[in-house]
Amino acid sequence: MSLDEVFAAYNGGAPLPPRAALVTFDDGYANNAAVAYPVLQRLRVPALFFLAIGYLDEPWFWWDRLREGLRLVGKTPRREDYAAIKALPPRAVEAAVDAHLHQAGAPLQPEALPWMRPLTWEEAQGFARAEGVFIGNHGDRHEIFARLNDTELALVLSRTQRLLALRLGVETPWLAPPNGEWRSEQADVFVRSGLRYVFGTQPGWVRRGPRGVDGRSASLVVLPRLGVGAEDTPWQLLRRLLKTYWRPESPARAPANS
């Protein structure tokens, strides 16, 4: 089914078939096009891909560069390392990764791994035109929206929406805030930027009926998602599906940790 059909059903149109699911991918890894897309195409499953466009054409996302650099010297990033870097202003993130790697005696720019690199702009342009591929906004350089003021957020969304339109020919209403972190009062900034659907990280099933966010504009719809990790087993996914299916539905809202 197309995304238009999915959202029409959500807004009260023709119902979806039984066991319908919408598949999404975050960040903009090259393996989305090289590995995931051929499988989706074979199964005739459309998918929504959220791109952090500031990383297109670069060899690494910052978290992968940190992990791979430390791996080469026999070390592993600590959870608090990731948290500390995420808390920094966007312009300070890459320098902080450099500092961590330098302190560990690790290479600042490990050799790029084909299966871990971001898409290039050229690849993204072809990918955006592929059948069954829909492109969403995932910020510029994976900045955490909850840590931005309204002016900073508006600049990020203006730039990313403009580049998606100019370079990919995409005018997207779909947004996935990095890490699912944003503040409810930022809903108006999303709407003004032309972004109507916000995909979060709160697990849950999508129910019918557009809802506002914490009593704010009903023009913004917040949708839950079920995360699937690379190491998840089918049994773990089934348990997660069942657990969230029977959970009482709650009103749309911004993440509690924002």
N, C-alpha and C positions, 0 to 999 in steps of 0.2 A: 504494500500500500504506500501511497505517497504521503508526505508529511501534511499536505493540505487535507487529505482525507482523515488523517489522525486527529488534527486539531479541529476539523469540522465536527467530528464525533464528540470530541471533548466539549465543544461549545453547544452541544445539543442536537447535532445533525444525525445522519444515519449511523447506527451503532457499528462498532468494530466487530469483526468476527471473533469467535472464542479464542482465547489464549493469544491475543494480539500483543505484540511487544514492539517498542521503539528502541533501536540500538543506537547508542551514542559512543563517541570516542573523544577524549580530551587531549589537548596540547598540540598535536600536529606532527606526530612522528612519521617518518618516511615509511615505516613498516605498515602504517594504515593503508597506504596505497599499494605497496608491493606485496603484502601478505594478507591483510584482512579483506581488502576490496575484492580480489578474485574469488574468495570464499563467499562473500556476500552476494556477488554477482551470480555465482553458480546457483545459489539458493534463492535468488531473486528477492533479497532482503535489502530494502533501502536503509540508509544510516545517516546520522547527523554527526559531522566532524567539527569539533570546536578547535579553532586554531589560535595559538599565541603567536601572532604574526611577527613580533619583534625578534623571534628566534629563527624565522625562515632564512635559509642560506647559511646558517651558522652550523658548526660541527657538533655542538652540544647544547642541551638544556643545562642550566647551572647545576641542578641536583645530580644529574648524570656525570657531569664533569668532575664534581666533588667525589662522588662514589668511585668512579673509575680511576681517578688520580690516586686516591688513597689505596685502592685495591692493588695498584702496581707496586706499592711499598709495604704490602702486607697489613694494611689497616682498614678499618671500617668506620664510616661516619657515625657519630652518636646522634641519638634522637634530639638531644639538646643543641647540637650543631645545626641541624636543619631548622629547628625552631628559632634559634638566634638569627640566622641569616634571613629567614622569612620575615622577621620583625623589622628588618632594616628598611630604610627608604629605597625605592627601586634602583636609584642610581648607584647605591652603595653595595648592591648584592654581588656583582661580579668581582669587585675588589675584595670583598670578604671571602669569597671562594678562593681567590688567589692567595690571600693571607693564610687560610687554613692549609692549603696545599704546600705553600712555601715552608710553613712551620713544620710540616710533616716530612719535608725533604722529598715531596712528590712533584712530578712534572705539572706545570701549570696548564699545559695544553696536551693532554694525552692524545695519542693517535685515534682519530675518529673511528668508531665502529659502525658499519653500515646499518645494523639493525637497531641502533640507538640514536641515530642522528635525526634532527628535524627535517621536514620537507624543505626543498628549495622553492623559491618563488615560481620557477619554471614548472616544477612538478605540481605545485599547488594549482597553477593555472589550468593544467591539463586535468587534474583530479577534480576540480570544481565543475568541469563540463561533463564529467562521466555520468552515465545513467545511474540513477539511484543514489547519487551523492548530494548531500546538502551540507552547506558550510555555516557554522555558527561562530560567534565572537567569544574568544577566551582571553581577552585583554591583549596587551602589547608584549610585555616581558614577564608575564605571569605575576604581575604585581597583586598584592592582596588588597582587594577593594576596601575592606573594613578599615584599613590603615590610611586610606586616602581621604582628603577633604573633598567637598563637592566640586571645587574648581579643578583639582587634580584629576578626579574621576571623570569629569566632563571632558577634559583634554584627552585623556586616554581613550575614551569611547569615541570622541570625535575623530581622532586620528585613525583608530582601528576601523571604524565604520567607513571612513573615506578611502582607506587603502584597500579594504575588501571590495569596495565598489569599483575603484579605479583599476586595480591590478587583477582582480579575479572576476569582475563583473557580477558581484554578489551584493545584494541589498538584503541583509539578514535581519530578521526580528528575534533571533534566538541568541541567548547569552548564557554562558556558564561561568560565573565568577570563579577565578582560581581558588582551589581548596574549599569552594562553597562558602567563603567568608565575605559577608557584606552586611550592611546595616539597613534596617527597614526604612530609615529616612532617605536612603539613596534610591528608593524606588522611583521617585520623580525624575531623577537624573537619567535612569535607564529609559523611561518612557520618552523623555525629550530627545534621547539619542536614537529613537526609532526601535528600541528593543522591548518587545512586548512579553516574551516568554523567557523566564529565568529558570534554568535547570540547576538544582542544588545538589548537595551530597547527602541530604537527609533521606534515609531509606523509606520507601513507601510505594504504594500503588497509585496510579493516576485515576482520579474519579472525575465524573462529569461536572461541568458548571464552572465558569470563570469566577474567581474570587480575588478580592483585593488583598493587599498585604498589610496586616495589622490595622485594618480599617482605612487604608489609603486607597489610591486609585485602583478601580477594578480593571483599568486598562492594562495592568501588569498581572500576569499569571505566573505563579510559582509552582514548579513541578518537582516532585521527588524523583530520585533515581536509586537503583540498586547497583552498588559498585561490584564489579567482578575483577578480581586480581589474577595475575598470571599464574599464581600457584593455587588458586581455588579449585577444589574438586567438584564434580557434578553434585555430589551429596551435600557439600557445604552450600552450594548455590541453592539447591532445593530447600534446605533448611531455612535459608534466608528469605526465600520467596514465601514459604508458608508462614514464617514468623511475622513478616510484614503484612501479609494478606489478612490475617486475623486481627491485626492491630486496629483499634478504632481510628477512624479518620479524624484528623485534626485540621483546624483552619490553616490556610496558607500563611506562612510567616517567614521572616528573615531568620537565619540561623541563630540558635541560642547563644553560640560562642562569639557572636559579633557585637 
